[in-house]
């Protein structure tokens, strides 16, 4: 038994020594770090930087010119050209599923389930992402003061400002939350496919009803994606796989990570 223990200790020391040798030069250290963190860096670029860059382009244009982009009105009119009584009814019904007051009960139900399952880290992620998204949307609308399009009388008129779309942000936030929480399970592709269809459908209804410019919709999508992804990289709700309600929850869901404990100790 002692022989096995000594052999295991020697193996660990050799592995540590090899790792140190591999990181002796800046080039080898950078290489090892990139190999270890490439997924996080790719997620940061695609999920945070790129959406924020697109939003910045949209926001600057709308700030300078209320009319927005040359393609805003043509796309809006093209969608409206397909109008008929059946689509009118469908759009009015479907658009309600992107409303904050429709999504709120859904998120509340998910939050209660996470609380019951003691998935506290996932619960914190849901709360911060949902509340933050609502706050960002309301703040942005007041800052940009973009007037809604008025090319025809809408079947579902709105009275507040247009940029960015609240329905687009709310639907995307819900889809991102579900996707992140399901990412470690076999349901992630189902969440991705149906979430994407849901978000696109809500976006179509806002254009069809004439209450948003296309740039409003795109801006709402980009902000929600960046916010939901960014919060997930900080809170890390995807660290562990979901387990049965009767099972023992992974420690990462109910305890702080080492770096979080260290940060808390410094502040104290």
Order of alpha helices (4+ residues) and beta strands (2+ residues): alpha-alpha-alpha-alpha-alpha-alpha-alpha-alpha-alpha-alpha-alpha-alpha
